[in-house]
Amino acid sequence: MKSIFYHLYIGSRILLLSVVCTFLSCSDFLEEQPSTLIDSDYIFTTEDGLESGVVSLYKLERDRYQTRTEDYMGAVLMSSRSDLAFSRTGYTGLMGRYQRGVSPDDFGATLASTLFWRNYYNIANKSTELINSAEVIEGIDEDVRIRVLAEAKFFRAHAYFYLYRMYNNIYVSDGTITVDNAFDVIDTRSSDEEIFSLINSDLDYAVEHLPWTNTFGRLTKGTAHHVKAKVAMWQGEWNIAEQHALSVIEGADSPHSLVSSTSDVFSGDRDHSESLFVLQAQDDLLGGGGTTMMNANYVTQYFQIGGIESNIEQGGRGFSRILPNLYLQGLLNDDPNDTRNDNTYFRLEYFYTSGDRIGEKVDDYAPITDLDNPSDNYTRFYQRMHPSCIKFAQEDDNPNSYLNRSNILVYRLAETYLIAAEAMMRQGKDGTSYLNAVRMRAGAAPVTSIDEQTVLDERARELAFEGQRWFTLKRMGQDVIDRQITSYAGDGEYFPANLGAKDPRSNWRSHYINWPIAQRDLDLLGASYPQNDGY
């Protein structure tokens, strides 16, 4: 049996050729067609072509993480803008501190256009091509047709949902792009009703037809239920969110359960009962994916200290771009028994690996604790000894390289539990048991009641730097995102590089709740297409 990685390679070639054929028209391009040529006719008119085309969508989803732009910004950008991080340096730092990506014309908006707007519209459009072909093609196995439709519909829904959460003013379509309509002018955004109608229709199909178990790395019914619950939360449909979350948590056929300890969540290749969607990468295999600096962005440069070499246990080789701020550290320190702060999700301390002090804690630098009398070497602390997020360090990574090829855990069951807890709380029900399941797995004491802030704090402890936080703040509303960013983003005056114009708390503006649509994208739309308010 061919592996998913083989199909990822073939699929990526298929979609590349399909793009060429779409815009140049393959007819009359060559008189003779080599028998080995994979063209758009093969993709959309054959069973094998449709299957390979669907697997290509996984490759396109993975591309955002593996695009080299500005130290692999696409993998970490959304985390850099949260209330849980301070973004120390680099262009990612500028974006995270709201110094870039804040107007349609700035370079940050252009980067976001490539990594998100254009990437997810590409996924949505390719998914639609596959869907519309699979619905009418004759002579293929019905099980294959249903599988192709279920996966492609999930990816289309996922792409549009991501775009909506970032940009708000988006347009959606279930029509295939052709030579005849490719230059049709889009004058206005789709209504929220149109957007959610398409997203929910696609996800309903995926929920019904995807299997509970599948080849590792491929979508399952659990993935679809989870995203359906997330969509329902955005619509304020708490009962629907609860229903889909509990289908994954307690469904009779669901294979999913929380792993026993926080140390197991990000261990190995992430192929375990808590995983709902894992983007795969594999070394030394054609189609196995590219490298990323996702982990390096989150880990400090501790290895530059004499007597300590980079190793996976302490986080691998990092360069201190995005680090947990004082607010997040305080949440993690609320309960001394919380294992998420015990070298499983985060590393607080580093240890000498050579010389006379092997095994001893590194104590070369000190942070700012007194603004009037900062330590002499505090700047090095923030670069080399600051606590790090180590969720994305993988055992077989190269500790001597910033670049690694690792599996990426996108969605997992702990978030499903927290969705269930919040959805029940919003309905006046008791959701404490679901929130406490996550806390008690981490060794933290259970809570007796929950409110919005309890949920927000627990999501911070459990899901920080997994790309969900900014969207959660936005979903909870303007007042919530304004309060959290202006109160906690960065470290304020306690982080020296965040003083003055570099402080995200003072840089924040309420209209940043929606990203600016890059001017280059607006130029391709109709003259009346609306930019988001404030830009």
Order of alpha helices (4+ residues) and beta strands (2+ residues): alpha-alpha-alpha-alpha-alpha-beta-alpha-alpha-alpha-alpha-alpha-alpha-alpha-alpha-beta-alpha-beta-alpha-beta-beta-beta-alpha-alpha-alpha-alpha-alpha-alpha-alpha
